[in-house]
Amino acid sequence: MSSTCIASTLKADAFCNLNCNPAQFPDLYNNGQWRFNLSAAEITNAWFGGFKSIIREMREDCYDFFLDEMVKQKNRMMVGELERRGENPHHLNTAWLLSSEPTL
């Protein structure tokens, strides 16, 4: 998702502009660069949409718990798939991810 697409969506949707505007979250932006993979976010958002019929009537605490568990399960499945393909999946240190200049 490009910044142009985000801008047009935010302009057209007041709720989205109020609650989903990445510019409101300074941790996602550093030195003029997004620290956020918009394509991955779009794919994840589409995946979350698959649970819409399940979560529609859930209380907030159940909703948070359910999606947290689904994300953990998806991550376990993804790590397993990467390992089967001979890749080297690993966990990144949160402090490194949030540092002002992460380098590999």
BAMIRO-743313 format. One record per residue: x, y, z of N, C-alpha, C, CB in turn; residue number from 0; residue in one letter. Coordinates in Angstrom, 1 decimal. Each point is the difference from the previous one (the first is absolute). Glycine has a CB too. Example, Ala and Ser with C-alpha at 12.3 -4.5 7.8 and 13.67 -1.06 7.14 Angstrom:
REM BAMIRO-743313
+--------+--------+--------+--------+--------+--------+--------+--------+--------+--------+--------+--------+-----+----+
:   n.c1 :   n.c2 :   n.c3 :  ca.c1 :  ca.c2 :  ca.c3 :   c.c1 :   c.c2 :   c.c3 :  cb.c1 :  cb.c2 :  cb.c3 :   i : aa :
+--------+--------+--------+--------+--------+--------+--------+--------+--------+--------+--------+--------+-----+----+
:   13.2 :   -5.7 :    7.8 :   -0.9 :    1.2 :    0.0 :    0.9 :    1.2 :    0.0 :   -1.9 :   -1.2 :    1.2 :   0 :  a :
:    1.5 :    2.3 :   -1.9 :    0.9 :    1.1 :    0.0 :   -0.8 :    1.1 :    0.8 :    1.2 :   -0.6 :   -2.2 :   1 :  s :
+--------+--------+--------+--------+--------+--------+--------+--------+--------+--------+--------+--------+-----+----+
//
This chain:
REM BAMIRO-743313
+--------+--------+--------+--------+--------+--------+--------+--------+--------+--------+--------+--------+-----+----+
:   n.c1 :   n.c2 :   n.c3 :  ca.c1 :  ca.c2 :  ca.c3 :   c.c1 :   c.c2 :   c.c3 :  cb.c1 :  cb.c2 :  cb.c3 :   i : aa :
+--------+--------+--------+--------+--------+--------+--------+--------+--------+--------+--------+--------+-----+----+
:    0.9 :   -1.2 :    0.0 :   -0.9 :    1.2 :    0.0 :    0.9 :    1.2 :    0.0 :   -1.9 :   -1.2 :    1.2 :   0 :  m :
:    1.7 :    2.1 :   -2.1 :    0.8 :    1.2 :   -0.1 :   -0.5 :    1.1 :    0.9 :    0.6 :   -0.6 :   -2.4 :   1 :  s :
:    0.3 :    1.6 :    2.6 :   -0.5 :    1.1 :    0.8 :   -1.1 :    0.8 :   -0.7 :    2.3 :    0.1 :    1.0 :   2 :  s :
:   -2.3 :   -0.1 :   -2.3 :   -1.1 :    0.6 :   -0.7 :   -1.3 :   -0.7 :    0.2 :    1.6 :    0.7 :   -1.7 :   3 :  t :
:   -1.6 :   -2.0 :    1.8 :   -1.2 :   -0.8 :    0.2 :   -0.5 :    0.2 :    1.5 :    0.8 :   -1.7 :   -1.7 :   4 :  c :
:    0.1 :    1.8 :    2.6 :   -0.3 :    0.3 :    1.4 :   -0.7 :    1.4 :    0.1 :    1.9 :   -1.5 :    0.8 :   5 :  i :
:   -1.3 :    2.4 :   -1.5 :   -0.5 :    1.4 :    0.1 :   -1.4 :    0.1 :   -0.6 :    2.3 :    0.9 :   -0.2 :   6 :  a :
:   -2.6 :   -1.6 :   -0.9 :   -1.3 :    0.0 :   -0.6 :   -1.0 :   -0.7 :    0.9 :    1.0 :    0.1 :   -2.3 :   7 :  s :
:   -0.6 :   -1.2 :    2.9 :   -0.9 :   -0.7 :    0.9 :   -0.3 :    0.8 :    1.2 :    0.9 :   -2.2 :   -0.7 :   8 :  t :
:    0.1 :    2.8 :    1.3 :   -0.2 :    0.9 :    1.2 :   -0.9 :    1.1 :   -0.3 :    2.2 :   -0.7 :    0.9 :   9 :  l :
:   -2.1 :    1.3 :   -2.1 :   -0.8 :    1.2 :   -0.3 :   -1.4 :   -0.4 :   -0.2 :    1.9 :    1.0 :   -1.2 :  10 :  k :
:   -2.2 :   -2.2 :    0.7 :   -1.3 :   -0.5 :   -0.3 :   -0.7 :   -0.6 :    1.2 :    0.7 :   -0.4 :   -2.3 :  11 :  a :
:    0.0 :    0.0 :    3.3 :   -0.6 :   -0.7 :    1.2 :    0.4 :    0.6 :    1.3 :    0.1 :   -2.1 :   -1.3 :  12 :  d :
:   -1.0 :    2.8 :    1.9 :    0.3 :    0.8 :    1.2 :    0.4 :   -1.0 :    1.2 :   -1.6 :    1.8 :   -0.7 :  13 :  a :
:    1.0 :   -2.9 :    0.8 :    0.3 :   -1.0 :    1.1 :    1.5 :   -0.4 :   -0.2 :   -2.4 :   -0.8 :    0.2 :  14 :  f :
:    2.7 :    0.4 :   -1.5 :    1.3 :   -0.5 :   -0.3 :    1.1 :    1.1 :    0.3 :   -1.0 :   -1.6 :   -1.7 :  15 :  c :
:    0.6 :    2.8 :    1.3 :    0.9 :    1.1 :    0.2 :    0.3 :    0.3 :    1.5 :   -0.8 :    1.0 :   -2.1 :  16 :  n :
:   -0.2 :   -1.2 :    2.9 :    0.1 :    0.2 :    1.4 :    0.8 :   -1.1 :    0.7 :   -2.2 :    1.3 :    0.0 :  17 :  l :
:    1.9 :   -2.5 :   -0.4 :    0.6 :   -1.2 :    0.7 :    1.1 :   -0.8 :   -0.7 :   -2.2 :   -0.1 :    1.0 :  18 :  n :
:    2.4 :    0.4 :   -2.2 :    1.0 :   -0.9 :   -0.8 :    1.0 :    0.8 :   -0.7 :   -1.8 :   -1.6 :   -0.3 :  19 :  c :
:    1.9 :    2.9 :    0.5 :    1.0 :    0.8 :   -0.7 :    1.4 :   -0.3 :    0.6 :   -1.7 :    1.8 :   -0.5 :  20 :  n :
:    2.6 :   -2.4 :   -0.3 :    1.3 :   -0.4 :    0.6 :    0.8 :    1.2 :    0.4 :    0.0 :   -2.0 :   -1.5 :  21 :  p :
:   -0.3 :    3.2 :    0.9 :    0.7 :    1.2 :    0.4 :   -0.2 :    0.4 :    1.4 :   -0.2 :    0.8 :   -2.3 :  22 :  a :
:   -0.9 :   -1.3 :    2.9 :   -0.3 :    0.3 :    1.4 :    0.9 :   -0.9 :    1.0 :   -2.3 :    0.6 :   -0.7 :  23 :  q :
:    3.1 :   -1.5 :    0.2 :    0.8 :   -0.9 :    0.8 :    1.4 :    0.3 :   -0.3 :   -1.8 :   -1.7 :    0.1 :  24 :  f :
:    2.5 :    2.6 :    0.6 :    1.4 :    0.4 :   -0.3 :    1.0 :   -1.2 :    0.0 :   -0.6 :    2.3 :    0.9 :  25 :  p :
:    0.2 :   -3.3 :   -0.1 :    0.9 :   -1.2 :    0.0 :    0.2 :   -0.7 :   -1.3 :   -0.7 :   -0.3 :    2.4 :  26 :  d :
:   -0.3 :    0.6 :   -3.3 :    0.1 :   -0.7 :   -1.3 :    0.8 :    0.8 :   -1.1 :   -2.2 :   -1.0 :    0.6 :  27 :  l :
:    2.7 :    2.2 :   -0.2 :    0.6 :    0.9 :   -0.9 :    1.4 :    0.4 :    0.7 :   -2.2 :    0.8 :   -1.0 :  28 :  y :
:    3.2 :   -0.8 :    0.2 :    1.3 :    0.3 :    0.6 :    0.9 :    0.7 :   -1.1 :   -0.2 :   -1.9 :    1.7 :  29 :  n :
:    0.7 :    3.0 :   -1.4 :    0.9 :    0.7 :   -0.9 :   -0.5 :    0.1 :   -1.5 :    1.9 :   -0.8 :    1.4 :  30 :  n :
:   -3.2 :    1.1 :   -1.5 :   -0.6 :    0.2 :   -1.3 :   -0.3 :   -1.3 :   -0.7 :    1.1 :    2.1 :   -0.2 :  31 :  g :
:   -1.0 :   -3.2 :    0.9 :   -0.2 :   -1.4 :   -0.6 :   -1.1 :   -0.7 :    0.8 :    2.4 :   -0.1 :   -0.9 :  32 :  q :
:   -3.2 :   -0.6 :    0.2 :   -1.0 :   -0.9 :    0.7 :    0.8 :   -1.2 :    0.6 :   -1.9 :    0.7 :   -1.5 :  33 :  w :
:    1.6 :   -1.1 :    2.7 :    0.6 :   -1.2 :    0.6 :   -1.1 :   -1.1 :   -0.1 :    1.5 :    1.4 :    1.6 :  34 :  r :
:   -2.3 :   -1.3 :   -2.6 :   -1.2 :   -0.8 :    0.0 :   -0.2 :   -0.6 :   -1.4 :   -1.0 :    1.4 :    1.8 :  35 :  f :
:    0.9 :   -2.7 :   -2.0 :   -0.2 :   -0.6 :   -1.3 :   -1.5 :    0.1 :   -0.3 :    2.0 :   -1.6 :    0.3 :  36 :  n :
:   -2.4 :    2.5 :   -1.2 :   -1.4 :    0.2 :   -0.3 :   -0.6 :   -1.1 :   -0.8 :    0.5 :    2.4 :    0.0 :  37 :  l :
:    0.3 :   -3.1 :   -0.8 :   -0.5 :   -1.2 :   -0.7 :   -0.3 :   -1.1 :    0.9 :    1.4 :    0.7 :   -2.0 :  38 :  s :
:   -0.5 :   -0.9 :    3.0 :   -0.3 :   -1.1 :    1.0 :   -1.2 :    0.4 :    0.8 :    2.5 :   -0.5 :    0.1 :  39 :  a :
:   -2.7 :    1.8 :    0.2 :   -1.1 :    0.4 :    0.8 :   -1.3 :   -0.2 :   -0.8 :    1.4 :    1.7 :    1.2 :  40 :  a :
:   -1.4 :   -1.4 :   -2.5 :   -1.2 :   -0.3 :   -0.8 :   -0.3 :   -1.4 :   -0.1 :    0.6 :    2.0 :   -1.3 :  41 :  e :
:    0.4 :   -2.9 :    1.2 :   -0.3 :   -1.4 :   -0.1 :   -0.5 :   -0.5 :    1.3 :    1.8 :   -0.3 :   -1.7 :  42 :  i :
:   -1.3 :    0.8 :    2.8 :   -0.4 :   -0.4 :    1.4 :   -1.4 :    0.4 :    0.2 :    2.3 :    0.1 :    0.8 :  43 :  t :
:   -2.7 :    1.1 :   -1.2 :   -1.3 :    0.6 :    0.1 :   -1.0 :   -0.9 :   -0.7 :    1.0 :    2.3 :    0.3 :  44 :  n :
:   -0.6 :   -2.7 :   -1.5 :   -0.9 :   -0.8 :   -0.8 :   -0.2 :   -1.4 :    0.7 :    0.8 :    1.1 :   -2.2 :  45 :  a :
:    0.2 :   -1.6 :    2.8 :    0.0 :   -1.3 :    0.7 :   -1.0 :    0.2 :    1.2 :    2.3 :   -0.6 :   -0.7 :  46 :  w :
:   -2.1 :    1.7 :    1.5 :   -1.0 :    0.3 :    1.1 :   -1.4 :    0.0 :   -0.5 :    1.8 :    1.3 :    1.1 :  47 :  f :
:   -2.0 :   -0.7 :   -2.3 :   -1.4 :    0.0 :   -0.5 :   -0.7 :   -1.3 :   -0.1 :    0.7 :    2.0 :   -1.3 :  48 :  g :
:    0.1 :   -3.1 :    1.1 :   -0.5 :   -1.3 :    0.0 :   -0.7 :   -0.5 :    1.3 :    1.8 :   -0.5 :   -1.7 :  49 :  g :
:   -1.5 :    1.2 :    2.8 :   -0.6 :   -0.3 :    1.2 :   -1.2 :    0.9 :    0.4 :    2.2 :   -0.7 :    0.7 :  50 :  f :
:   -2.6 :    1.5 :   -1.7 :   -1.1 :    1.0 :    0.3 :   -1.3 :   -0.6 :    0.5 :    1.0 :    1.4 :   -1.7 :  51 :  k :
:   -1.4 :   -2.5 :    1.1 :   -1.3 :   -0.6 :    0.4 :    0.2 :   -0.7 :    1.4 :   -0.6 :   -0.4 :   -2.4 :  52 :  s :
:    1.8 :    0.0 :    2.8 :    0.2 :   -0.6 :    1.3 :    0.0 :    1.1 :    1.1 :    1.3 :   -1.9 :   -1.1 :  53 :  i :
:   -0.6 :    3.0 :    0.8 :    0.2 :    1.0 :    1.1 :   -1.0 :    1.1 :    0.1 :    2.4 :   -0.5 :   -0.3 :  54 :  i :
:   -3.3 :    0.5 :   -0.7 :   -1.0 :    1.1 :   -0.1 :   -0.7 :    0.3 :    1.3 :   -0.3 :   -0.6 :   -2.3 :  55 :  r :
:   -0.1 :   -0.4 :    3.0 :   -0.8 :    0.2 :    1.3 :    0.8 :   -0.2 :    1.3 :   -2.0 :   -0.7 :   -1.3 :  56 :  e :
:    3.3 :    0.6 :    1.1 :    0.8 :   -0.2 :    1.2 :    0.2 :    1.2 :    0.9 :    1.2 :   -1.7 :   -1.3 :  57 :  m :
:   -1.1 :    1.5 :    2.6 :    0.4 :    1.1 :    0.9 :    1.5 :    0.4 :   -0.4 :   -1.7 :   -0.8 :    1.9 :  58 :  r :
:    2.1 :    2.0 :   -1.4 :    1.3 :    0.4 :   -0.4 :    1.1 :   -0.9 :    0.6 :   -0.9 :    2.3 :    0.0 :  59 :  e :
:    0.7 :   -2.8 :    1.2 :    1.1 :   -0.8 :    0.6 :    0.1 :   -1.4 :   -0.7 :   -0.4 :    1.1 :    2.2 :  60 :  d :
:   -0.8 :   -1.6 :   -2.6 :    0.0 :   -1.3 :   -0.8 :    0.6 :    0.3 :   -1.4 :   -2.0 :   -0.8 :    1.3 :  61 :  c :
:    1.7 :    1.9 :   -1.9 :    0.5 :    0.3 :   -1.3 :    1.6 :    0.1 :    0.1 :   -2.1 :    1.3 :   -0.6 :  62 :  y :
:    2.6 :   -0.5 :    1.5 :    1.4 :    0.1 :    0.2 :    0.7 :   -1.4 :    0.2 :   -0.3 :    2.3 :    0.9 :  63 :  d :
:   -0.3 :   -3.1 :    0.0 :    0.6 :   -1.3 :    0.3 :    0.0 :   -0.9 :   -1.3 :   -0.8 :    0.2 :    2.4 :  64 :  f :
:   -0.4 :   -0.2 :   -3.1 :   -0.1 :   -0.9 :   -1.2 :    1.0 :    0.4 :   -1.0 :   -2.4 :   -0.2 :    0.5 :  65 :  f :
:    2.5 :    1.5 :   -0.9 :    0.9 :    0.4 :   -1.0 :    1.5 :   -0.2 :    0.4 :   -1.7 :    1.7 :   -0.8 :  66 :  l :
:    2.0 :   -1.5 :    2.1 :    1.3 :   -0.3 :    0.5 :    0.4 :   -1.4 :   -0.2 :   -0.3 :    1.8 :    1.7 :  67 :  d :
:   -0.6 :   -2.7 :   -1.4 :    0.2 :   -1.4 :   -0.1 :    0.1 :   -0.4 :   -1.5 :   -1.2 :   -0.4 :    2.1 :  68 :  e :
:    0.4 :    1.0 :   -3.0 :    0.1 :   -0.3 :   -1.4 :    1.3 :    0.4 :   -0.6 :   -2.5 :    0.2 :   -0.1 :  69 :  m :
:    3.0 :    1.0 :    0.5 :    1.3 :    0.5 :   -0.4 :    1.1 :   -0.9 :    0.4 :   -0.9 :    2.4 :    0.1 :  70 :  v :
:    0.8 :   -2.9 :    1.2 :    1.1 :   -0.9 :    0.5 :    0.0 :   -1.3 :   -0.8 :   -0.3 :    1.0 :    2.3 :  71 :  k :
:   -0.9 :   -1.5 :   -2.6 :   -0.1 :   -1.2 :   -0.8 :    0.5 :    0.2 :   -1.4 :   -2.0 :   -0.7 :    1.4 :  72 :  q :
:    1.6 :    1.8 :   -2.0 :    0.5 :    0.3 :   -1.4 :    1.5 :    0.1 :    0.0 :   -2.2 :    1.2 :   -0.5 :  73 :  k :
:    2.8 :   -0.6 :    1.5 :    1.4 :    0.2 :    0.1 :    0.7 :   -1.4 :    0.1 :   -0.3 :    2.3 :    1.0 :  74 :  n :
:   -0.3 :   -3.2 :   -0.1 :    0.6 :   -1.3 :    0.1 :   -0.1 :   -0.8 :   -1.3 :   -0.7 :    0.0 :    2.4 :  75 :  r :
:   -0.4 :    0.1 :   -3.1 :   -0.1 :   -0.6 :   -1.3 :    1.0 :    0.5 :   -1.0 :   -2.5 :   -0.4 :    0.5 :  76 :  m :
:    2.7 :    1.7 :   -0.5 :    0.9 :    0.7 :   -0.9 :    1.4 :   -0.5 :    0.3 :   -1.5 :    2.0 :   -0.3 :  77 :  m :
:    1.9 :   -2.0 :    1.5 :    1.4 :   -0.4 :    0.4 :    0.2 :   -1.5 :   -0.4 :    0.0 :    1.6 :    1.9 :  78 :  v :
:   -1.0 :   -2.4 :   -1.7 :    0.1 :   -1.4 :   -0.5 :    0.1 :   -0.1 :   -1.5 :   -1.4 :   -0.7 :    2.0 :  79 :  g :
:    0.7 :    1.4 :   -2.7 :    0.1 :    0.0 :   -1.5 :    1.4 :    0.5 :   -0.4 :   -2.5 :    0.4 :   -0.2 :  80 :  e :
:    3.0 :    0.7 :    0.8 :    1.3 :    0.5 :   -0.4 :    1.1 :   -1.1 :    0.3 :   -0.8 :    2.4 :    0.4 :  81 :  l :
:    0.7 :   -3.0 :    0.8 :    0.9 :   -1.1 :    0.3 :    0.0 :   -1.1 :   -1.0 :   -0.2 :    0.6 :    2.4 :  82 :  e :
:   -1.0 :   -1.0 :   -2.8 :   -0.2 :   -1.1 :   -1.0 :    0.7 :    0.3 :   -1.3 :   -2.2 :   -0.7 :    1.1 :  83 :  r :
:    2.1 :    2.0 :   -1.4 :    0.6 :    0.5 :   -1.3 :    1.5 :    0.2 :    0.1 :   -2.2 :    1.0 :   -0.6 :  84 :  r :
:    2.8 :   -1.2 :    1.8 :    1.4 :    0.1 :    0.2 :    0.4 :    1.5 :    0.3 :    0.4 :   -1.9 :   -1.5 :  85 :  g :
:   -1.3 :    2.7 :    1.8 :    0.3 :    1.4 :    0.4 :    0.5 :    0.0 :    1.4 :   -1.8 :    0.9 :   -1.6 :  86 :  e :
:    2.1 :    0.3 :    2.1 :    0.5 :    0.1 :    1.4 :   -0.8 :    1.0 :    0.7 :    2.3 :   -0.6 :   -0.7 :  87 :  n :
:   -3.5 :    0.3 :    1.1 :   -0.8 :    1.0 :    0.7 :    0.5 :    0.2 :    1.4 :   -2.0 :   -0.6 :   -1.3 :  88 :  p :
:    1.9 :    1.8 :    1.8 :    0.5 :    0.3 :    1.4 :   -0.8 :    1.2 :    0.5 :    2.3 :   -1.0 :   -0.5 :  89 :  h :
:   -2.2 :    1.1 :    1.8 :   -0.6 :    1.2 :    0.7 :    0.9 :    1.1 :    0.0 :   -1.4 :   -1.5 :    1.4 :  90 :  h :
:    0.9 :    2.7 :   -1.6 :    0.8 :    1.2 :    0.1 :   -0.2 :    0.7 :    1.3 :   -0.1 :    0.3 :   -2.5 :  91 :  l :
:    1.1 :    0.2 :    3.1 :   -0.1 :    0.7 :    1.3 :   -0.8 :    1.3 :   -0.2 :    2.2 :   -0.9 :    0.7 :  92 :  n :
:   -3.2 :    1.1 :    0.2 :   -0.9 :    1.1 :   -0.1 :    0.8 :    1.3 :    0.2 :   -1.9 :   -1.4 :    1.0 :  93 :  t :
:    2.8 :    1.5 :   -0.2 :    0.8 :    1.2 :    0.2 :    0.7 :    0.4 :   -1.3 :    0.4 :   -0.5 :    2.4 :  94 :  a :
:    0.1 :   -0.5 :   -3.1 :    0.7 :    0.2 :   -1.3 :   -1.0 :    0.5 :   -1.0 :    1.7 :   -1.8 :    0.5 :  95 :  w :
:   -2.9 :    1.2 :   -0.6 :   -1.0 :    0.4 :   -0.9 :   -0.4 :    1.5 :    0.2 :   -0.8 :   -2.3 :   -0.1 :  96 :  l :
:    0.7 :    2.7 :    1.4 :   -0.4 :    1.4 :    0.3 :    1.1 :    1.0 :    0.1 :   -1.9 :   -1.0 :    1.1 :  97 :  l :
:    3.2 :    0.5 :   -1.3 :    1.1 :    1.0 :    0.1 :   -0.1 :    1.0 :   -1.2 :    1.4 :   -1.8 :    1.2 :  98 :  s :
:   -0.7 :    2.9 :   -1.0 :   -0.1 :    1.1 :   -1.0 :    0.7 :   -0.4 :   -1.3 :   -0.1 :    1.7 :    1.9 :  99 :  s :
:    1.1 :   -2.6 :   -1.8 :    0.7 :   -0.4 :   -1.2 :    0.4 :   -1.4 :    0.0 :    0.9 :    2.2 :   -0.1 : 100 :  e :
:   -1.9 :   -3.1 :   -0.1 :    0.3 :   -1.5 :    0.0 :    0.8 :   -0.3 :   -1.3 :   -2.1 :   -0.5 :    1.3 : 101 :  p :
:    3.1 :   -0.3 :   -1.1 :    0.9 :   -0.4 :   -1.1 :    0.1 :   -1.5 :    0.1 :    1.3 :    2.2 :   -0.1 : 102 :  t :
:   -1.2 :   -2.8 :   -1.0 :    0.2 :   -1.5 :    0.0 :    1.4 :   -0.4 :    0.0 :   -2.1 :   -0.2 :   -1.3 : 103 :  l :
+--------+--------+--------+--------+--------+--------+--------+--------+--------+--------+--------+--------+-----+----+
//
